[in-house]
Amino acid sequence: MGARPLEGRRVLVTRAAPKARELEERLEALGAETLRLPGLEPGPPADFGPLDAALRRAAEFDFLTVTSQNAVAPLVLRARLAGISLGRLRVAAVGGATARALEAEGLPPAIVPVRPDALGLVAALAPELRGRRVLWPRAERASEEFAPALREAGALEVAAVAAYRMSVPGGVDPAPARRALASGAVDAVLFGSGRTVEGVLELLGPEGPSALRQARLVCLGKGAAEACERLELGKPWLAAQPMLEAWVEALLLSLAGPPHEPDEPSGAREARASSRPRSSRPRRRRSTR
């Protein structure tokens, strides 16, 4: 495969900035033309009260765990407005992008897991959690798994407070993406979460499902893949790990074959993937319907 294996391909990126730009730069370096339609964008939560109350108790916490770079700016802003320092807390970040955002605000993480997701962060924290108190600034509608997992690992308290809310953007014009999808000019669509799938469909309107079925769908996580199947958009490709490079590998593999492969024995698909010189192989989800 050449240095620009995506030459001549157009890829729809559904992430919001700044996450979208990092992904777009990687795809463009491989030769792709990118088109952006963010399905969600971060904004303030309905009420900053719980976050402000938790920040007033900052001296009581041992750990600050941050599972999205979207939480960093509102967390730091609310702390500064209240004159509260977070410097004494042991900081844990879910991945590299979140770690860099924290470092830029003077909160360098002490813990960044090898597996860049919430459960990987729990595993990295587990040896130090017994009897500790954790502050977790999260999305208004966050996963219900993280806080219980921290408690199960030994945390005495997990203060899970909304720092931001993800919602469908109101100022985005979906017409260019809709036209490109409907005409078959988009080779692949990248989805990072189930809510992003729903947000993109809302933006595209009634023509959204049929338009998205014209392209390969490549998902970063199981939630996005399950949403694609539940909403009958087609069989998505799933990254082997929740990492940008694995997502790009899944995209490359999806574009290596026909848009909609027929069902086949899983061993045949795995055998074909294993012939590629790649360290982690994305998986194609099989429909359960």
C-alpha positions, 0 to 999 in steps of 0.5 A: 500500500502506498504512502497515500492510500486514501488518494481520491477518496472522500471521507465524512468526519462527524466529530466536532472541533478540535477533535475533528481537526486531528482526525482530518489532518491524519486522513488528509496526510494519507491523501483523503479529501475530508468533509465535516458534519459534526453530529454533536458539539460541546456546550454548557450544561443545564446547571453548573451548580453541582460542578461549582459545589464539587469544586468548593470541596476540591481539598477533600478529593485525591484524584481528578479524572478527566475522560474527555478533553471537552471537560477541561475548559469549563472545569478550569474556567469554573475553578478560576472564577471561584478562585480554587486551585486544582494543583494538589490533585493527582490528575488522570486523563483518558488519552493523549488529546485530553492529557495535552488539553490538561497540560495546556491549562497547567494540570499535567496528568500523572496517569494516562492509560495505555488503553485510551477509554474509561475502563482502561483509565479505571484499570490504571487507577485501580492500584491507588484507589482504595479509600480515595475520593475522586472528582469526575467532571463529565458530560451531562449524559455520560456513560453509567459504567465509569463511576460504579467501576471506580467504586468497585475498584475501591474509591470511597467517593466518586463525585460525578458532576456535569461540566458540559453537554453534547448537543446537536449543533444549531448553526451547521449547514448539512446541505453539502454533506447531504448532497455529497452522500446522496450522489455517492460522492462520499466513500466513508463516514466516520462515527465516534459514538452512538449519539453522534450517529443520531445527531447526524441523522437529525441534521440530514433529515428524512433523507439521512438513512438512505444517504448514509447507506451509500457509504461505508460506515466506520465506527470508533466504538461499539456504541456507534456500531450498535446505533448504526445497526439499530437504525438500519444504516448498514453493517459498520466496520469497527475499529479494533481499539478505541484509538485514532490509528485503529480507526484509520486502519478500519477505514483502510480495510473497509475501502479495500473491498466492495461497499457491501460485502455479503455475509461470509464465515467469520473465519474467511474475513479474519483470514483476509484481514490477517494477511495484512501487515497490521498490528491490530485488525478492525472487525466488521460487525455482523448483523444480529437481525 
